[in-house]
Amino acid sequence: MAFRRRSKSYPFFSQEFLIQNHADIVFCLVVLILIGLMFEATAKTAFLFILPQYNTTAFSPDGEVSFYYYGWRDCVTIFFYVLIVIILHAVVQEYVLDKASRRLHLSKSKNTKFNESGQLCVFHSVSAAWSLYILVTEGYILHLSSLWENYPHVHLRFQVKFFYLFQLAYWFHTLPELYFQKVRKEEIPRQLTYISLYLLHITVAYLLNLTRVGLVLLFLQYLSEMGFHISRLFYFIDESHHKLFDMWALSFVFTRMVILTLTVLVVGFGLARVDSQGFDWEAGNFNISPIRLAVLLIVCLTQAWLLWRFIRFQLRRWREYRREHPAHKRPAAKLPLRTLKRDTGGHHENGMIKAENGASPRTKKIKAP
């Protein structure tokens, strides 16, 4: 199975060979794990990679319901889905983005940004729709108090746990993609910053059993980021579509305000008033003041940093616009008009002074002031 058209073959175990064929190599590893399901001796180990672990059964009025909690074996499952996401990344790149970029004839720098926005637009749209579906089916939107009531939320539905495992797998897969996509050195610090922020927030929400409020915050964040990358894709297709950035700017500021308000409401007030106060590692209870304060600081500082970068970007964009389109153009300097003395011996012909011999008098050069 070849994901890319090979214009040149490289020697085995070379850096170029690994970068060119990384999707095929990862696909072979996934097939090897799937083949392990066919044999009884390896099926139990293969299931560790494919299915979420740590399930338990509880009784409800509707019957038996399976719930999940987290543990160290989740790292094995996350590793498997990192491989899956690398394959999906290569499929989107080859069959969607590369074909679109060849038609647009973009420059090298614009092509890199186009590929980045294309990949993130697909991920953000899928994640936003997925998280919204979970919020609706679990009833978290209609009952806002459920975000902090009955804490700790140790037992998770299958779709909630699988959502968090997939989120961690995606953002971990972006680290080797920096190498596979040959990202420029000056771009690596910027990308490492937002990758680390996503991993930090998702891991904190997952390990501290704040998965419900984490779902809402991720939905808002992904919705805002999806708007930005859609605006950038339309701008690369046609540079006249710059008004979408103005619409995204308003939604960006609104999203930051909603995230800050919701975090303070849930973590600062909601969890502080529930009955389960205290620290219990085995029970998954982390509802103490230092941890709540740390969570608030992480979220608030991140949102403040994003707003600061947004304001700097808008100011720089405004200055560039003022330089390109000045509000008041300086009028061109007008040269003073000086009257020419008429020669008493000359005459007028078609509004011009002629000498007696028919030649026009030499005009005197006037210096600009």
C-alpha positions as CSV (number, residue, x, y, z in Angstrom):
1,M,0.0,0.0,0.0
2,A,1.7,3.2,-1.2
3,F,0.5,6.5,0.2
4,R,2.8,8.7,-1.9
5,R,4.1,8.7,-5.5
6,R,7.7,7.9,-5.4
7,S,9.7,10.0,-7.9
8,K,13.0,8.7,-6.5
9,S,14.1,5.7,-4.4
10,Y,16.4,6.0,-1.5
11,P,18.7,3.4,0.2
12,F,17.2,1.3,3.0
13,F,17.5,2.6,6.6
14,S,18.4,6.1,5.4
15,Q,16.7,9.2,6.7
16,E,15.1,10.0,3.3
17,F,13.8,6.4,3.0
18,L,12.2,6.6,6.5
19,I,10.5,10.0,5.8
20,Q,9.2,8.9,2.4
21,N,7.9,5.5,3.6
22,H,6.9,6.2,7.2
23,A,3.2,5.7,6.5
24,D,3.8,2.3,4.9
25,I,6.1,1.2,7.8
26,V,3.5,2.2,10.3
27,F,0.8,0.5,8.4
28,C,2.8,-2.8,8.5
29,L,3.0,-2.4,12.3
30,V,-0.8,-2.0,12.6
31,V,-1.4,-5.0,10.4
32,L,1.0,-7.0,12.6
33,I,-1.0,-6.1,15.7
34,L,-4.2,-7.0,14.0
35,I,-2.9,-10.4,12.9
36,G,-2.2,-11.0,16.6
37,L,-6.0,-11.2,17.1
38,M,-6.2,-14.3,15.0
39,F,-4.1,-16.5,17.4
40,E,-5.1,-17.5,20.9
41,A,-1.6,-17.0,22.3
42,T,-1.3,-13.4,21.2
43,A,-5.0,-12.3,21.1
44,K,-4.9,-11.1,24.8
45,T,-1.9,-8.9,24.1
46,A,-3.4,-7.6,20.9
47,F,-6.5,-6.5,22.7
48,L,-4.4,-4.3,25.0
49,F,-3.5,-2.2,21.9
50,I,-6.9,-2.0,20.3
51,L,-9.6,-1.8,23.0
52,P,-9.8,0.6,26.0
53,Q,-8.9,-1.2,29.3
54,Y,-10.1,-1.1,32.9
55,N,-13.8,-1.7,32.4
56,T,-16.3,-2.5,35.1
57,T,-20.0,-3.3,35.1
58,A,-22.6,-1.5,37.0
59,F,-26.4,-2.0,37.4
60,S,-28.9,0.7,36.4
61,P,-32.7,0.7,35.7
62,D,-31.9,0.0,32.0
63,G,-29.8,-3.0,32.9
64,E,-26.0,-3.7,33.0
65,V,-23.9,-0.8,31.9
66,S,-20.1,-0.9,31.3
67,F,-17.9,1.9,32.7
68,Y,-14.2,2.5,32.3
69,Y,-11.5,4.2,34.4
70,Y,-7.9,4.9,33.6
71,G,-4.6,3.1,34.3
72,W,-1.1,2.6,33.0
73,R,-2.3,0.2,30.3
74,D,-3.9,3.2,28.5
75,C,-0.4,4.1,27.3
76,V,-0.4,0.9,25.2
77,T,-3.8,1.8,23.6
78,I,-2.6,5.4,23.0
79,F,0.5,4.1,21.2
80,F,-1.7,2.0,18.9
81,Y,-3.9,4.9,18.0
82,V,-0.9,7.1,17.4
83,L,0.0,4.7,14.6
84,I,-3.6,4.9,13.3
85,V,-3.5,8.7,13.3
86,I,-0.2,8.7,11.4
87,I,-1.8,6.6,8.7
88,L,-4.9,8.9,8.6
89,H,-2.6,11.9,8.4
90,A,-0.8,10.4,5.4
91,V,-4.2,9.6,3.6
92,V,-5.5,13.1,4.1
93,Q,-2.2,14.6,2.9
94,E,-1.9,12.4,-0.2
95,Y,-5.5,12.3,-1.4
96,V,-6.9,15.7,-0.4
97,L,-4.3,18.3,0.4
98,D,-1.6,17.5,-2.2
99,K,-4.1,17.4,-5.0
100,A,-5.6,20.8,-3.8
101,S,-2.2,22.5,-3.5
102,R,-1.1,21.3,-6.9
103,R,-4.2,23.1,-8.4
104,L,-3.6,26.3,-6.4
105,H,0.1,26.6,-7.3
106,L,1.1,28.0,-3.9
107,S,4.5,29.1,-2.9
108,K,6.6,26.9,-0.6
109,S,5.8,28.9,2.6
110,K,2.0,29.1,1.7
111,N,1.9,25.4,0.9
112,T,3.3,24.6,4.3
113,K,0.6,26.7,6.0
114,F,-2.0,25.3,3.7
115,N,-1.1,21.7,4.7
116,E,-1.0,22.6,8.4
117,S,-4.5,24.3,8.3
118,G,-5.9,21.4,6.2
119,Q,-4.8,18.8,8.6
120,L,-6.0,20.7,11.7
121,C,-9.3,21.7,10.0
122,V,-10.2,18.0,9.5
123,F,-9.2,17.2,13.1
124,H,-10.9,20.1,14.7
125,S,-14.1,19.6,12.8
126,V,-14.2,15.9,13.7
127,S,-13.4,16.5,17.3
128,A,-15.9,19.3,17.7
129,A,-18.7,17.2,16.2
130,W,-17.6,14.2,18.3
131,S,-17.5,16.2,21.6
132,L,-20.8,17.9,20.8
133,Y,-22.4,14.5,20.3
134,I,-21.1,13.3,23.7
135,L,-22.3,16.4,25.4
136,V,-25.8,16.0,24.0
137,T,-26.1,12.3,24.6
138,E,-24.8,12.5,28.2
139,G,-26.9,15.5,29.0
140,Y,-24.1,17.8,30.1
141,I,-25.3,20.8,28.2
142,L,-28.9,20.8,29.5
143,H,-27.8,20.2,33.1
144,L,-24.8,22.4,33.7
145,S,-24.6,21.4,37.4
146,S,-23.7,17.9,36.3
147,L,-20.2,19.2,35.4
148,W,-19.3,19.3,39.1
149,E,-22.0,17.2,40.9
150,N,-21.2,13.7,42.0
151,Y,-17.4,14.4,41.7
152,P,-15.1,12.5,41.3
153,H,-16.2,11.3,37.9
154,V,-14.1,8.2,38.0
155,H,-16.3,5.9,35.9
156,L,-16.5,6.9,32.2
157,R,-18.7,5.8,29.4
158,F,-16.9,4.0,26.5
159,Q,-17.3,7.0,24.1
160,V,-15.9,9.4,26.7
161,K,-12.8,7.4,27.4
162,F,-12.2,6.6,23.8
163,F,-12.5,10.3,23.0
164,Y,-9.8,11.2,25.5
165,L,-7.5,8.4,24.3
166,F,-7.9,9.5,20.7
167,Q,-7.2,13.2,21.6
168,L,-4.0,12.2,23.4
169,A,-3.0,9.9,20.5
170,Y,-3.5,12.7,18.0
171,W,-1.4,15.3,19.8
172,F,1.3,12.7,20.5
173,H,1.4,11.9,16.8
174,T,2.2,15.5,15.9
175,L,5.6,15.2,17.6
176,P,7.1,12.7,15.1
177,E,5.2,14.5,12.3
178,L,7.5,17.4,12.8
179,Y,10.3,15.2,11.6
180,F,8.3,13.4,8.9
181,Q,7.0,16.7,7.4
182,K,10.4,18.3,7.5
183,V,9.1,21.3,9.5
184,R,11.5,24.3,9.4
185,K,13.5,24.9,12.5
186,E,12.1,28.4,13.0
187,E,8.5,26.9,13.0
188,I,9.3,24.1,15.5
189,P,9.1,26.2,18.7
190,R,5.7,27.6,17.8
191,Q,4.3,24.2,17.0
192,L,5.8,22.6,20.1
193,T,4.2,25.3,22.3
194,Y,0.6,24.7,21.2
195,I,1.2,20.9,21.1
196,S,2.4,21.0,24.7
197,L,-0.5,23.1,25.8
198,Y,-3.0,20.7,24.3
199,L,-1.3,17.7,25.9
200,L,-1.1,19.5,29.3
201,H,-4.8,20.4,29.4
202,I,-6.1,17.1,28.1
203,T,-3.9,15.1,30.5
204,V,-4.9,17.2,33.5
205,A,-8.6,16.8,32.7
206,Y,-8.2,13.1,32.2
207,L,-6.1,12.3,35.2
208,L,-7.9,14.6,37.7
209,N,-11.3,13.2,36.6
210,L,-12.4,16.6,35.2
211,T,-13.5,14.9,32.0
212,R,-16.9,16.6,31.9
213,V,-15.8,20.2,32.0
214,G,-12.9,19.2,29.8
215,L,-15.3,18.0,27.1
216,V,-17.0,21.4,27.1
217,L,-13.8,23.4,27.0
218,L,-12.4,21.2,24.2
219,F,-15.5,21.7,22.2
220,L,-15.3,25.5,22.5
221,Q,-11.6,25.5,21.7
222,Y,-11.9,23.2,18.7
223,L,-14.8,25.2,17.4
224,S,-12.8,28.4,17.5
225,E,-9.7,26.8,16.0
226,M,-11.8,25.3,13.2
227,G,-13.0,28.8,12.3
228,F,-9.5,30.1,12.1
229,H,-8.2,27.3,9.8
230,I,-11.2,27.5,7.6
231,S,-10.6,31.2,7.2
232,R,-7.0,30.6,6.3
233,L,-7.8,27.9,3.7
234,F,-10.3,30.2,2.0
235,Y,-7.7,33.0,2.1
236,F,-5.1,30.7,0.3
237,I,-7.8,29.8,-2.3
238,D,-8.7,33.4,-2.9
239,E,-6.9,36.3,-1.1
240,S,-10.1,38.5,-1.4
241,H,-11.7,36.3,1.3
242,H,-10.1,38.1,4.2
243,K,-13.4,39.1,5.9
244,L,-13.7,35.6,7.4
245,F,-10.7,36.6,9.7
246,D,-12.8,39.4,11.1
247,M,-15.6,37.0,12.0
248,W,-13.2,34.6,13.5
249,A,-11.6,37.4,15.6
250,L,-14.9,38.2,17.2
251,S,-15.6,34.5,17.9
252,F,-12.0,34.1,19.3
253,V,-12.5,36.8,22.0
254,F,-16.0,35.5,22.8
255,T,-14.6,31.9,23.2
256,R,-11.9,33.1,25.6
257,M,-14.4,34.8,27.8
258,V,-16.7,31.8,27.9
259,I,-13.9,29.4,28.7
260,L,-12.7,31.6,31.5
261,T,-16.2,32.1,32.9
262,L,-17.0,28.4,32.8
263,T,-13.7,27.3,34.4
264,V,-14.2,29.7,37.3
265,L,-17.8,28.6,37.7
266,V,-17.1,24.8,37.7
267,V,-13.7,24.6,39.4
268,G,-13.7,27.8,41.5
269,F,-17.3,27.6,42.8
270,G,-18.9,24.3,41.9
271,L,-16.2,21.9,43.1
272,A,-15.6,24.0,46.2
273,R,-19.2,23.4,47.4
274,V,-19.6,19.7,46.7
275,D,-19.6,17.3,49.7
276,S,-16.6,15.2,48.5
277,Q,-13.8,17.4,49.7
278,G,-10.3,16.0,50.2
279,F,-7.5,14.1,48.5
280,D,-7.8,10.4,47.9
281,W,-5.6,8.9,45.2
282,E,-7.3,5.5,45.1
283,A,-10.8,6.9,45.0
284,G,-9.7,9.5,42.3
285,N,-10.7,12.4,44.4
286,F,-8.5,15.5,43.9
287,N,-10.9,18.1,45.2
288,I,-8.6,20.2,47.4
289,S,-7.8,23.9,47.2
290,P,-4.2,23.7,45.9
291,I,-5.2,21.5,43.0
292,R,-8.3,23.6,42.2
293,L,-6.1,26.7,42.3
294,A,-3.5,25.0,40.0
295,V,-6.1,24.1,37.5
296,L,-7.5,27.6,37.5
297,L,-4.0,29.1,37.0
298,I,-3.3,26.7,34.1
299,V,-6.5,27.6,32.3
300,C,-6.4,31.3,33.0
301,L,-2.8,31.8,32.2
302,T,-3.2,29.9,28.9
303,Q,-6.2,32.0,27.9
304,A,-4.4,35.2,28.8
305,W,-1.4,34.2,26.8
306,L,-3.6,33.4,23.8
307,L,-5.3,36.8,24.1
308,W,-2.0,38.6,24.3
309,R,-0.7,36.9,21.2
310,F,-4.0,37.6,19.4
311,I,-3.8,41.3,20.3
312,R,-0.2,41.5,19.1
313,F,-1.2,39.8,15.8
314,Q,-4.1,42.2,15.3
315,L,-2.0,45.3,16.0
316,R,0.7,44.1,13.6
317,R,-1.9,43.4,11.0
318,W,-3.4,46.9,11.5
319,R,0.0,48.6,11.2
320,E,0.7,46.7,7.9
321,Y,-2.7,47.8,6.6
322,R,-2.0,51.4,7.5
323,R,1.3,51.3,5.7
324,E,-0.3,49.8,2.6
325,H,-3.4,52.0,2.6
326,P,-2.6,55.4,4.2
327,A,-5.7,57.3,5.3
328,H,-4.5,60.7,4.0
329,K,-2.2,60.7,1.0
330,R,0.1,63.7,0.8
331,P,-0.9,65.9,-2.2
332,A,1.7,66.3,-4.9
333,A,3.8,69.4,-4.7
334,K,2.6,72.1,-7.1
335,L,5.1,74.1,-8.9
336,P,4.6,77.9,-8.7
337,L,3.5,79.4,-12.0
338,R,5.5,82.3,-13.2
339,T,4.3,84.6,-15.9
340,L,6.5,85.0,-18.9
341,K,7.3,88.4,-20.1
342,R,5.9,89.0,-23.5
343,D,8.4,90.1,-26.1
344,T,7.2,93.3,-27.6
345,G,8.4,92.1,-30.9
346,G,6.6,88.8,-30.8
347,H,3.0,87.8,-31.5
348,H,0.5,85.1,-30.4
349,E,-0.3,82.0,-32.3
350,N,-2.6,79.3,-31.0
351,G,-2.2,80.7,-27.4
352,M,1.7,80.6,-27.6
353,I,4.1,83.5,-27.9
354,K,6.1,83.5,-31.1
355,A,9.1,85.5,-31.9
356,E,9.3,87.5,-35.0
357,N,11.3,84.9,-36.8
358,G,8.7,82.2,-35.9
359,A,10.7,80.4,-33.2
360,S,9.3,79.8,-29.8
361,P,11.1,81.5,-26.9
362,R,13.1,79.1,-24.7
363,T,11.2,78.3,-21.5
364,K,13.0,78.9,-18.3
365,K,13.5,75.9,-15.9
366,I,11.9,76.3,-12.5
367,K,13.3,74.5,-9.5
368,A,11.0,72.7,-7.1
369,P,10.7,74.4,-3.7
